[in-house]
Amino acid sequence: MRDTFSGMDIGQVRALAARLRTEASDIEATIQRLTGRLTSVDWKGRDRERFIDEWQSRHVAALRRVVSGLEQAADHASEYANLQEWASKA
C-alpha cells in the first residue's frame, strides 16, 4: 500500500530541530569535558604542547564545525516548519 501523505509533519520536523540542537549541545559539552581532562593531566614538555595544540587546532575545530552544522540544520528545520505552518493556515 502506498503512503498518500504529502507534505510535512510539522511536529516531527520541530522535534528533529530540537534533537539537532540537543546533539550540538552534547558535542560542545564533550569538547569542554575532554579539554578539561586533557589540561589536567600531569604531563610536561614539548610533546604535551604539541598534543594540546593538535587537539585545539584540529580536533576541537572539526568538532565545532559539526556543532555549527547541526545548529544550522536545526535553524533550517525550524524555519521550514514555520513556513509550512504559515502556508497551511493560508
C-alpha positions in Angstrom: 0.0 0.0 0.0 1.3 3.4 -0.9 1.5 6.2 1.6 -0.7 9.0 0.4 0.7 11.6 2.8 2.3 14.5 1.0 3.9 17.5 2.8 5.4 17.9 6.2 4.6 16.7 9.6 5.3 20.0 11.4 5.6 18.4 14.8 8.1 15.8 13.6 10.2 18.5 11.9 10.2 20.6 15.1 11.2 17.6 17.1 14.0 17.0 14.7 15.2 20.6 15.1 15.1 20.2 18.9 17.1 16.9 18.7 19.7 18.5 16.4 20.2 21.3 19.0 20.5 18.8 21.8 23.1 16.8 19.9 25.1 20.0 19.2 25.0 20.9 22.8 26.1 17.4 23.8 29.1 17.6 21.5 30.0 21.0 22.9 29.8 19.7 26.4 32.0 16.7 25.4 34.6 19.2 24.0 34.7 21.1 27.3 34.9 17.9 29.3 37.7 16.4 27.3 39.6 19.7 27.1 39.4 19.9 30.9 40.7 16.4 31.4 43.5 16.9 28.9 44.7 20.1 30.5 44.6 18.5 34.0 46.9 15.5 33.1 50.2 15.8 34.8 52.3 15.9 31.7 55.0 18.5 30.9 57.1 19.1 27.8 57.0 19.7 24.1 55.0 16.6 23.4 52.3 17.8 25.7 52.3 21.2 24.0 52.1 19.6 20.5 49.3 17.3 21.6 47.3 20.1 23.1 47.9 22.3 20.0 46.7 19.4 17.8 43.7 18.8 20.0 42.7 22.5 19.8 43.6 23.3 16.2 42.4 20.1 14.5 40.0 18.1 16.6 38.2 20.8 18.6 38.0 22.9 15.4 36.5 19.9 13.5 34.0 19.2 16.3 32.9 22.8 16.4 32.3 22.7 12.7 30.0 19.7 13.3 28.3 21.7 16.1 27.8 24.6 13.8 26.4 22.4 11.1 23.9 20.8 13.5 22.8 24.2 14.7 22.3 25.5 11.1 20.3 22.4 10.2 18.1 22.9 13.3 17.5 26.5 12.3 16.6 25.5 8.8 14.2 22.8 10.0 12.5 25.2 12.4 12.2 27.7 9.6 10.7 25.2 7.2 8.2 24.1 9.9 7.2 27.7 10.5 6.8 28.3 6.8 4.7 25.1 6.4 2.5 26.2 9.4 2.0 29.6 7.9 1.2 28.1 4.4 -1.2 25.6 6.0 -3.1 28.5 7.7 -3.4 30.5 4.5 
